[in-house]
Each structure stands twice: as C-alpha cells, then as structure tokens.
Amino acid sequence: MASQYLVTIDWGTSFLRAYLCELSKDAELRLIETQVGRGVSKCDGNFEQELLNCISSWIPQYGKLPVYMAGQISSSIGWQNTKYLPCPLAPKDIAFGGKSFSANGHDIYVLPGTSCEYPDQSFDVMRGEELQILGWMQLALAHETGKHILCLPGTHTKWVLVENGTIRLFKTAMTGELFDILSNSSVLIEEPNDNFDSKVFIEGAEYVLQGDAGDFSHDLFSVRTRQIQAQLTKQQATSYLSGILIGTDARAAQQSPYWEFDQVESIHIVGSIKLSKYFATVLGLMGYKSKTYDAKQTSLLGFASILKQRCLTNSTN
C-alpha cells in the first residue's frame, strides 16, 4: 500500500486524544500532530461534533481522513457500542472484532472491548488498554513468546497475563479512582496536594506489605490515625494514602493464583511516567524487578499492530 494519512484516537471517559499519523507502506505509524478534546462523559452525546471539532484543522491539508478509535467511545455510554471479545485474544482477533461506520465523509473503525472469565465464573472487562498491550508486544520479539505479566496503572489499573502472543487473562483494580475519591471526599485527607513525598509513600506501602492480608479498610484508616498521632502532616497524608493503595493493589496481584509472579523475570509496567515509577517502587519493595514503557508510545504501536493486521489481510484477498 502507498503511504497515507489517518487519525488514531484514544477516547476515554475524561479526554479524547487524537493523533494525526502517517502510515507507511510497511504499516508503520509516524506521529505528526496531537489534539485533545472532551471525553465521553463530557460530550452530552454529541460525539460526531466533538470528533469534527478535534480534527477539523487537519482536513484542509489532508482531506477526509480515515479514523481508528479505541476506549470508552465504543462502550454503552459511547458512540458505537461494540461487543466484548472473550480471552484468549490474538492481535488479529482485535483487529477485526470491532465496528465500521461513516460520519461526515470519514470512514471510522471502532475497536471492540475485551473480556475474560475466571474458573469461578466471575468476569472482567476492559476497553482501550488492549491497545497498549498490543503495542507492548511490538517492542521486542521476546514479547511474542513465553509468559509475561503486565501492569497498566491508571484510574482502573489492569494486571494482564500475556502468553505466546495472546492476551490470556486480566484483572482490574480501582486504585486510581479510589485515590481520587478518598483524596477529595473523605476524612482521610484534609488538604489534598500534589507534593509527592517518596519517603512517606514508601512508609504507606510497607505498612500494607508487612501487615496482615485482608485488612484494607483498617489500613486505610491509618492515614487518619497517623495524622492524629502527629506521625504524618496534613501535607504528607496524600503520599501516604497513595502508598497504601498501590501497595494493596500490588500485593493482591502477587497473591492471585493466576499470575505466578515468581515465574517471570520482571513485571512490565505500561503507563504514565509518574504512575509507573510508583508501581515500580512498590514492586521493588516486594523483591520484583520491573521494566517501564510509555503509554502513548505503546498506544500508537497498538494502532500500528491493528493496521498491519488489516493491511496484511486486505493484501491477500
């Protein structure tokens, strides 16, 4: 195929991130420009208009661009509700499991969601994070074989088992959302702030890691009692709470029978620089090595993986 231009979009609950890219004949993506718009929950259902507002400045030069979208835009609260594909899933399954439609002259493809079922018949789901997983697979040939554990920290942190190039299982922890709620709507934090104290963060994580499992609500209240005892200042409490929550998250993942942390060389963390550092610190306290990867880079590589699968199939038909 000839080189062409297109738009890839990670459209979550809070933000829309649109990337103008050039697609080479080898199905490699080169980022040209980025635009940010409103998330699914902030559009009042006017998704087509929000998309056009976001990409309109590119149309005069590049014309009616094809658009590839992932995230909550394909959920029940989004524009086009796509189904959840059950694990195990290979890149090709995700590349062709979504939905195609047109809007104002733009050809649009929306990726599907992903689901998994556990032996006890409980379920888990994700939308958007599968892009980062597919992108991580592209970073090294070693990622396409063997057993790997990924951590995708965020509002809803995902722990993912990848085996021989397929997504086998994953679990969600509401770590980021709990941090936001407890920081702004509880007695634990009187003065929310962004001044991170690494020493206090580690104290919070170690309090959880060295304590009894199953004491989560009691561990949380230590944020309050340590302030009363003058062991924490109001300004330090936010960092301590972060340590409690991430420590609890990582410990629960380690103790799950599905991951078997001791069978992998390191845990692969895909996320923002700040959150990835926090999780890597806690995993280090637990005695595990980790490697970190940029979420934006892996998302773009994930879109490239999708496009490569679709290009390869079209070229053989």
PAMAR-903141 format. One record per atom (N, C-alpha, C): x, y, z. Coordinates in steps of 0.001 Angstrom, whole numbers, padded with zeros to 6 digits, always signed. Example, Ala and Ser with C-alpha at 12.3 -4.5 7.8 and 13.67 -1.06 7.14 Angstrom:
<nodes>
+013190-005690+007800 +012300-004500+007800 +013200-003300+007800 +012850-002250+007080 +013670-001060+007140 +012900+000030+007870 
</nodes>
This chain:
<nodes>
+000834-001189+000000 +000000+000000+000000 +000876+001249+000000 +000371+002339-000554 +001115+003590-000564 +000998+004260+000796 +001936+005180+001045 +001871+005941+002281 +000589+006758+002309 -000059+006839+003488 -001283+007614+003605 -001384+008198+005008 -002334+009111+005170 -002529+009769+006453 -003832+009287+007079 -003840+009262+008391 -005032+008810+009112 -005001+009378+010519 -006105+009186+011236 -006218+009648+012613 -006453+008445+013518 -005681+008350+014589 -005938+007349+015621 -006377+008088+016877 -007360+007519+017564 -007949+008223+018718 -008087+007289+019906 -007575+007745+021022 -007822+007098+022311 -008853+007972+023017 -010098+007492+023053 -011214+008321+023534 -011750+007710+024826 -011280+008253+025934 -011674+007742+027231 -012824+008510+027846 -013066+008249+029119 -014171+008892+029831 -013936+010385+029993 -012709+010781+030286 -012411+012179+030597 -011819+012976+029438 -011059+012296+028564 -010370+013011+027493 -010432+012252+026173 -010355+013021+025091 -010165+012492+023744 -008760+012900+023319 -007960+011936+022914 -006619+012242+022407 -006525+011740+020970 -006412+012694+020047 -006377+012368+018620 -004971+012572+018090 -004509+011585+017318 -003156+011621+016766 -003226+011576+015236 -002755+012637+014590 -002604+012631+013137 -001320+011874+012821 -001452+010828+012010 -000305+009959+011740 -000139+009723+010244 +001083+009418+009870 +001373+008948+008521 +001615+007451+008591 +000923+006720+007734 +001058+005266+007678 +001929+004913+006480 +003068+004274+006750 +003985+003916+005674 +003513+002661+004963 +004186+002322+003872 +003834+001126+003121 +004096-000143+003919 +004905-000035+004976 +005180-001179+005852 +004275-001188+007073 +003217-000365+007033 +002261-000262+008131 +002909+000227+009424 +003870+001157+009288 +004463+001807+010443 +003828+003185+010582 +003578+003612+011826 +002941+004900+012078 +003969+005943+012493 +003877+007117+011878 +004700+008257+012287 +003786+009363+012779 +003951+009763+014029 +003106+010793+014612 +003463+012162+014051 +002435+012885+013608 +002641+014224+013056 +002183+015296+014035 +000983+015126+014586 +000421+016168+015454 -000623+015543+016377 -000824+016193+017523 -001784+015703+018514 -002809+016791+018844 -004056+016378+019039 -005111+017273+019504 -005825+016611+020679 -006306+017424+021594 -007015+016911+022768 -008437+017474+022788 -009416+016597+023097 -010798+017021+023177 -011468+016487+024429 -012784+016621+024474 -013549+016206+025647 -013792+014700+025635 -013797+014130+026832 -014039+012706+026969 -015494+012338+026777 -015764+011059+026758 -017109+010531+026510 -018134+011103+027485 -017765+011224+028748 -018718+011678+029767 -018992+013178+029702 -018247+013900+028867 -018362+015363+028835 -018918+015896+027518 -019354+014996+026631 -019785+015415+025289 -021296+015572+025144 -022041+015205+026168 -023509+015242+026099 -024044+014468+024893 -023340+013421+024495 -023788+012591+023385 -023450+013139+022012 -022840+014330+021915 -022508+014938+020623 -021128+014467+020149 -021017+013173+019940 -019708+012583+019639 -019192+012974+018257 -020075+012979+017271 -019634+013327+015921 -019112+014758+015878 -019809+015677+016530 -019378+017068+016525 -018058+017237+017276 -017904+016507+018373 -016655+016597+019141 -015476+016089+018308 -015699+015003+017574 -014654+014479+016701 -014276+015506+015640 -015286+016084+014982 -015014+017057+013922 -014309+018295+014469 -014721+018747+015669 -014047+019898+016280 -012565+019609+016503 -012281+018363+016843 -010922+017987+017208 -010009+017844+015987 -010541+017362+014878 -009691+017070+013719 -009890+018042+012564 -010751+019052+012733 -011104+019946+011617 -009901+020683+011030 -008911+021006+011874 -007760+021757+011362 -006887+020924+010433 -007054+019621+010448 -006250+018741+009592 -006898+018502+008227 -008194+018712+008129 -008934+018357+006917 -008518+019175+005687 -008313+020517+005806 -007930+021280+004605 -006684+020740+003913 -005714+020255+004679 -004475+019754+004074 -004547+018277+003713 -005245+017472+004552 -005188+016025+004378 -006497+015403+003883 -007556+016210+003804 -008826+015695+003299 -009580+014870+004334 -010537+014073+003843 -011361+013233+004714 -010547+012030+005176 -010071+012105+006373 -009142+011102+006892 -009868+009888+007469 -009330+008688+007254 -009857+007529+007981 -009523+007672+009463 -010424+007186+010319 -010277+007353+011763 -010387+005998+012448 -009447+005716+013336 -009458+004487+014135 -009573+004886+015601 -010569+004333+016303 -010847+004762+017671 -010864+003584+018631 -010416+003863+019870 -010455+002861+020931 -010826+003557+022233 -011268+002781+023204 -011587+003342+024514 -013080+003330+024803 -013500+004188+025716 -014895+004211+026157 -015856+004707+025081 -015325+005249+023989 -016176+005670+022887 -016924+004489+022277 -016408+003263+022495 -017069+002075+021950 -017891+001342+023003 -018124+001990+024152 -018875+001351+025236 -020348+001725+025170 -021103+001268+026153 -022542+001558+026205 -022822+003036+026445 -021828+003796+026945 -022011+005243+027143 -021364+006037+026013 -020869+005331+024988 -020167+005984+023898 -020987+006097+022628 -020292+006222+021525 -020901+006488+020219 -021417+005208+019586 -020561+004211+019494 -020916+002925+018898 -020558+001823+019891 -021534+001100+020384 -021294+000074+021391 -020843-001212+020707 -019566-001534+020848 -019038-002767+020267 -019025-003862+021329 -019021-005101+020893 -019086-006227+021821 -017747-006429+022523 -017807-007176+023621 -016595-007603+024319 -016159-008949+023762 -014924-009014+023277 -014395-010274+022768 -013771-011052+023923 -014088-012329+024065 -013566-013106+025189 -012121-013553+024973 -011348-013534+026050 -009979-014068+026016 -010026-015592+025932 -008963-016213+025373 -007709-015597+024904 -007882-014892+023572 -007107-013823+023377 -007224-012998+022187 -005853-012731+021571 -005777-012893+020257 -004586-012550+019488 -004818-011192+018817 -003763-010511+018372 -003923-009209+017713 -004934-009223+016568 -004947-010290+015785 -005867-010353+014646 -007319-010353+015100 -007611-010986+016233 -008982-011004+016749 -009479-009588+017022 -008618-008781+017628 -008989-007409+017973 -009069-006537+016720 -008201-006808+015750 -008159-006004+014527 -009441-006105+013716 -010137-007227+013839 -011342-007424+013021 -012603-007639+013855 -012520-007405+015159 -013676-007651+016016 -014504-006425+016332 -014163-005281+015728 -014860-004041+016033 -015982-003715+015069 -016198-002420+014859 -017331-001968+014044 -016889-000825+013130 -017317-000876+011867 -017016+000173+010897 -018273+000979+010589 -018100+002290+010419 -019217+003150+010021 -018642+004434+009428 -019491+005304+008936 -019052+006569+008344 -019708+007737+009070 -018980+008860+009123 -019510+010077+009737 -018926+011284+009016 -019799+012059+008393 -019392+013282+007701 -018259+013040+006702 -018328+011915+006006 -017343+011601+004973 -016095+010893+005460 -015990+010659+006772 -014832+009952+007327 -015187+008484+007557 -014345+007585+007065 -014502+006162+007364 -013925+005896+008743 -014737+005297+009619 -014338+005121+011014 -014380+003644+011389 -013356+003212+012121 -013335+001863+012672 -013157+001964+014184 -014061+001342+014932 -014020+001368+016396 -013627-000014+016897 -012615-000058+017752 -012143-001337+018277 -013143-001940+019263 -013123-003254+019404 -014009-003912+020363 -013485-003786+021786 -014318-004173+022747 -013852-004330+024115 -013279-005725+024296 -012748-005991+025472 -012131-007277+025779 -012697-007786+027098 -012945-009090+027180 -013460-009668+028420 -012708-010952+028750 -012780-011350+030005 -012240-012651+030383 -013090-013239+031501 -013111-014553+031575 -013882-015260+032597 -012941-016143+033404 -013132-016138+034715 -012308-016937+035621 -013005-018242+035969 -012253-019197+036494 -012848-020501+036842 -014056-020406+037769 -014105-019350+038608 -015265-019195+039497 -016424-018493+038810 -016312-018303+037480 -017335-017702+036622 -017489-016189+036823 -016540-015555+037495 -016540-014098+037568 -015935-013542+036274 -016289-012293+035955 -015863-011667+034702 -015056-010411+034961 -014288-010020+033969 -013631-008712+033971 -013671-008180+032541 -013600-006860+032400 -013667-006241+031070 -012688-005075+030988 -012301-004726+029761 -011509-003516+029535 -011780-002978+028131 -011552-001675+027994 -011646-001001+026702 -010526+000026+026610 -009710-000073+025592 -008630+000880+025364 -007277+000358+025778 -007208-000303+026930 -005919-000799+027404 -005336-001880+026493 -006217-002576+025758 -005704-003623+024870 -004760-003042+023815 -004930-001766+023477 -004016-001108+022529 -002601-001085+023074 -002468-000724+024346 -001147-000666+024958 -000516-002056+025039 -001351-003061+025259 -000832-004432+025311 -000324-004851+023935 -001112-004581+022892 -000684-004919+021537 +000572-004150+021157 +000644-002885+021578 +001834-002093+021291 +003057-002620+022010 +002885-003033+023267 +003996-003617+024021 +004504-004870+023324 +003614-005664+022743 +004029-006866+022015 +004953-006527+020854 +004792-005326+020272 +005588-004932+019107 +006999-004493+019464 +007261-004254+020745 +008531-003664+021146 +009708-004640+021111 +009443-005934+021189 +010523-006928+021187 +009971-008278+020768 +010768-009029+020025 +010345-010371+019615 +010093-011264+020825 +010841-011027+021892 +010677-011838+023102 +009300-011664+023726 +008640-010540+023431 +007310-010300+023984 +006242-011165+023322 +006573-011750+022176 +005588-012537+021430 +005622-014018+021785 +006543-014405+022635 +006625-015800+023063 +006790-015852+024581 +006436-016993+025169 +006592-017160+026599 +005503-016484+027397 +005712-016425+028707 +004732-015908+029661 +005201-014572+030212 +004285-013578+030230 +004622-012244+030703 +003476-011684+031539 +003829-010858+032526 +002836-010165+033345 +002996-008670+033129 +001883-008020+032766 +001874-006575+032550 +001040-005901+033626 +001478-004713+034007 +000697-003843+034890 +000436-002550+034141 -000829-002171+034023 -001216-000931+033355 -001878-000030+034386 -001082+000779+035112 -001648+001608+036175 -002481+002755+035634 -003533+003118+036381 -004386+004213+035964 -005597+004314+036861 -006624+004965+036367 -007873+005066+037121 -008357+003680+037510 -008348+002778+036545 -008662+001368+036786 -007454+000549+036343 -006595+000228+037282 -005363-000492+036971 -005662-001898+036465 -004944-002305+035428 -005100-003653+034865 -003829-004461+035103 -004003-005687+035560 -002930-006680+035624 -003248-007714+034570 -002305-007974+033666 -002597-008750+032453 -001592-009886+032295 -002112-011047+031961 -001267-012199+031635 -001234-012367+030123 -000039-012239+029537 +000162-012437+028101 +001014-013692+027923 +000542-014592+027081 +001254-015845+026880 +001289-016193+025399 +002511-016329+024878 +002720-016679+023469 +001931-015783+022515 +002019-014488+022764 +001421-013509+021858 -000077-013356+021970 -000694-013893+023020 -002139-013732+023201 -002428-013184+024598 -003502-012421+024698 -003976-011936+025998 -004797-013055+026623 -004309-013609+027737 -004966-014766+028347 -005980-014366+029407 -005565-013533+030345 -006405-013126+031462 -006021-011720+031899 -006930-011054+032595 -006589-009773+033202 -007520-009512+034383 -007062-008662+035291 -007851-008257+036446 -007769-006746+036612 -008883-006166+037051 -008966-004724+037233 -008981-004367+038714 -008236-003334+039087 -008272-002776+040442 -008598-001285+040334 -009536-000806+041137 -009985+000589+041048 -009070+001526+041843 -007784+001309+041744 -006809+002020+042575 -006845+003530+042351 -006780+003946+041104 -006761+005376+040807 -008058+006068+041183 -009179+005428+040918 -010469+006033+041252 -010644+006141+042761 -010222+005110+043502 -010291+005170+044966 -009412+006300+045505 -008237+006473+044918 -007354+007551+045360 -008034+008900+045182 -008690+009093+044043 -009368+010363+043768 -010521+010593+044745 -011334+009565+044955 -012483+009693+045856 -012030+009964+047287 -011075+009171+047777 -010626+009307+049158 -009853+010598+049393 -009166+011080+048361 -008409+012329+048494 -009321+013545+048585 -010483+013437+047946 -011347+014615+047830 -012665+014519+048583 -013028+013326+049061 -014359+013172+049661 -014348+012300+050910 -013245+012314+051663 -013204+011522+052885 -012494+012287+053994 -012584+011745+055222 -011930+012386+056368 -010431+012127+056378 -009959+011271+055474 -008548+010895+055497 -007634+012038+055081 -008073+012821+054116 -007225+013876+053555 -007891+015237+053791 -007288+016052+054632 -007838+017383+054900 -007345+018417+053908 -006126+018221+053424 -005542+019183+052489 -004940+018449+051287 -005758+018113+050273 -005226+017439+049085 -004131+018277+048429 -003054+017622+047994 -001980+018351+047327 -001199+017409+046429 -000413+017988+045535 +000368+017212+044568 +001840+017122+044946 +002183+017499+046162 +003587+017458+046598 +003927+016042+047049 +004556+015289+046162 +004825+013878+046442 +006021+013722+047364 +005835+012944+048422 +006890+012658+049395 +007223+011172+049266 +008349+010858+048621 +008673+009455+048339 +008890+008641+049613 +009477+009246+050644 +009725+008535+051894 +008405+008120+052542 +007463+009042+052585 +006155+008754+053190 +005376+007758+052333 +005494+007875+051015 +004854+006908+050108 +005329+005499+050430 +006627+005321+050588 +007186+004004+050902 +006698+003522+052271 +006573+004435+053231 +006055+004058+054542 +004643+003492+054428 +003809+004112+053596 +002445+003619+053391 +002437+002256+052735 +003267+002081+051710 +003335+000797+051019 +003842-000301+051950 +004877-000008+052718 +005429-001016+053622 +004462-001371+054740 +003666-000421+055167 +002654-000700+056194 +001701-001792+055718 +001321-001717+054439 +000439-002734+053863 +001189-004045+053637 +002358-003961+053034 +003093-005164+052645 +003537-005991+053849 +003756-005335+054963 +004215-006040+056158 +003086-006421+057099 +001868-005985+056793 +000729-006262+057657 -000020-007511+057239 -001154-007737+057897 -001988-008893+057592 -002802-008633+056334 -002887-009633+055488 -003733-009515+054291 -005195-009425+054724 -005989-008685+053956 -007415-008582+054256 -007771-007456+055192 -006785-006616+055578 -007044-005504+056493 -007168-004170+055764 -007669-004185+054544 -007645-002990+053708 -008312-001793+054368 -009524-001963+054892 -010231-000822+055474 -009504-000297+056715 -008909-001193+057488 -008127-000765+058647 -006855-000045+058193 -006207-000587+057178 -005003+000066+056645 -005314+001482+056183 -006455+001649+055523 -006843+002979+055055 -006978+003967+056215 -007568+003506+057311 -007815+004424+058420 -006514+004859+059091 -005434+004129+058830 -004143+004555+059390 -003725+005912+058840 -004244+006300+057673 -003967+007635+057141 -004476+008686+058126 -005604+008407+058728 -006200+009317+059706 -005477+009256+061062 -005279+008048+061559 -004704+007914+062897 -003262+008413+062959 -002507+008233+061900 -001114+008706+061909 -001045+010233+061920 -002054+010887+061346 -002097+012342+061448 -002451+012778+062873 -003396+012073+063493 -003783+012387+064863 -002605+012213+065815 -001768+011205+065544 -000609+010924+066391 +000615+011759+066005 +000424+012683+065057 +001497+013566+064595 +002641+012798+063924 +002335+011611+063373 +003325+010862+062608 +003294+011251+061129 +002228+011924+060747 +002069+012445+059386 +001545+013866+059458 +002037+014729+058575 +001428+016051+058445 +000264+015964+057467 -000574+016980+057458 -001692+017016+056518 -001183+017002+055076 -000013+017599+054869 +000544+017662+053519 +001113+016309+053079 +001572+015511+054040 +002147+014203+053710 +001100+013111+053529 -000097+013350+054012 -001120+012301+054041 -001466+011776+052653 -001435+012639+051648 -001779+012210+050287 -000768+011189+049772 +000513+011418+050004 +001542+010478+049564 +001421+009154+050309 +001106+009222+051589 +000950+008004+052389 -000243+007193+051883 -001346+007871+051586 -002528+007192+051042 -002184+006504+049728 -001428+007173+048863 -001019+006574+047592 -000238+005286+047832 +000667+005307+048822 +001430+004109+049149 +000542+002977+049638 -000452+003305+050465 -001404+002302+050956 -002141+001647+049788 -002654+002463+048867 -003474+001946+047774 -002648+001140+046774 -001496+001644+046375 -000679+000921+045399 -000075-000325+046036 +000283-000230+047294 +000772-001417+047992 -000284-002511+048057 -001518-002124+048344 -002624-003084+048395 -002873-003703+047033 -002839-002874+045992 -003058-003331+044621 -002008-004367+044215 -000733-004017+044411 +000356-004910+044005 +000359-006203+044823 +000065-006093+046107 +000051-007290+046946 -001068-008238+046522 -002229-007695+046215 -003343-008529+045769 -003007-009232+044460 -002342-008516+043543 -001952-009132+042273 -000948-010255+042511 +000014-010011+043396 +001027-011022+043688 +000387-012287+044267 -000606-012125+045119 -001206-013260+045809 -002244-014001+044974 -002619-013434+043836 -003575-014114+042962 -002931-015369+042372 -003653-016481+042341 -003075-017717+041792 -002903-017685+040277 -003450-016662+039618 -003425-016631+038156 -002132-016049+037592 -001393-015236+038383 -000263-014523+037820 +001052-015261+037990 +001288-015842+039165 +002541-016552+039436 +003739-015655+039138 +003839-014578+039904 +004903-013591+039726 +006292-014233+039679 +006493-015267+040464 +007830-015853+040577 +008264-016599+039316 +007359-016756+038359 +007701-017473+037135 +008151-016548+036002 +008169-015244+036245 +008609-014306+035206 +009834-013547+035692 +010640-013094+034726 +011883-012397+035055 +011621-011013+035614 +010586-010334+035072 +010247-008993+035545 +008804-008687+035191 +008236-007670+035861 +006884-007200+035577 +006999-006012+034626 +006190-006005+033572 +006217-004937+032572 +005132-003908+032904 +005545-002671+033157 +004615-001609+033552 +004434-000642+032394 +003194-000480+031944 +002884+000413+030824 +001961+001513+031331 +002435+002746+031371 +001610+003834+031891 +002337+005159+031824 +001810+006142+032550 +002471+007440+032635 +003779+007290+033418 +004699+008197+033198 +005998+008129+033868 +005817+008131+035382 +004943+009009+035889 +004761+009153+037327 +004177+007890+037957 +003061+007411+037426 +002432+006224+037996 +003303+004983+037850 +003956+004868+036720 +004830+003709+036504 +005938+003671+037552 +006482+004838+037882 +007537+004909+038896 +007016+004456+040249 +005790+004861+040598 +005208+004477+041884 +005048+002957+041972 +004503+002363+040922 +004290+000913+040936 +005616+000163+040919 +006587+000671+040163 +007902+000031+040127 +008559+000062+041506 +008375+001168+042229 +008926+001286+043579 +008336+000223+044503 +007018+000068+044454 +006352-000906+045323 +006754-002329+044947 +006800-002631+043662 +007226-003967+043239 +008658-004244+043682 +009505-003215+043671 +010864-003369+044151 +010903-003698+045637 +010016-003059+046422 +009930-003369+047854 +009531-004827+048082 +008793-005381+047114 +008339-006762+047213 +009372-007755+046677 +010463-007231+046130 +011532-008087+045630 +011424-008443+044163 +010598-007682+043395 +010413-007994+041980 +011029-006925+041093 +011672-007358+040020 +012188-006442+039019 +011042-005975+038126 +011198-004799+037541 +010178-004302+036625 +010819-003487+035516 +010098-003384+034401 +010501-002545+033282 +009328-001631+032955 +009614-000385+032625 +008546+000577+032353 +008528+000986+030885 +007326+001291+030392 +007114+001670+028992 +006113+002817+028950 +006287+003699+027992 +005433+004873+027856 +004082+004503+027240 +003003+004932+027883 +001656+004569+027442 +001321+005146+026060 +001758+006369+025787 +001470+006983+024489 +002152+006217+023363 +003428+005878+023573 +004162+005137+022550 +003523+003779+022297 +003176+003058+023363 +002603+001728+023180 +001213+001796+022553 +000446+002856+022862 -000873+003012+022233 -000735+003174+020722 +000210+004016+020291 +000416+004207+018852 +000904+002922+018192 +001788+002200+018880 +002241+000922+018344 +001094-000080+018296 +000168+000030+019240 -001005-000838+019217 -001882-000571+018009 -002092+000712+017701 -002838+001054+016479 -002100+000533+015251 -000769+000656+015245 +000020+000160+014117 -000161-001345+013956 -000241-002061+015077 -000465-003508+015031 -001817-003829+014396 -002835-003060+014787 -004174-003254+014213 -004142-003009+012709 -003521-001904+012302 -003466-001548+010882 -002677-002573+010088 -001605-003076+010674 -000788-004080+009981 -001593-005340+009712 -002368-005760+010722 -003200-006959+010547 -004235-006745+009443 -004841-005559+009430 -005876-005287+008433 -005267-005131+007035 -004071-004528+006953 -003401-004378+005665 -002972-005734+005108 -002446-006579+005967 -001988-007897+005530 -003152-008726+004997 -004277-008637+005681 -005451-009413+005254 -005984-008880+003933 -006034-007539+003808 -006539-006955+002562 -005646-007280+001377 -004326-007357+001635 -003394-007614+000542 -003462-009062+000030 -003973-009948+000900 -004067-011365+000492 -005430-011717-000077 -006368-010785+000015 -007731-011054-000509 -007844-010643-001988 
</nodes>
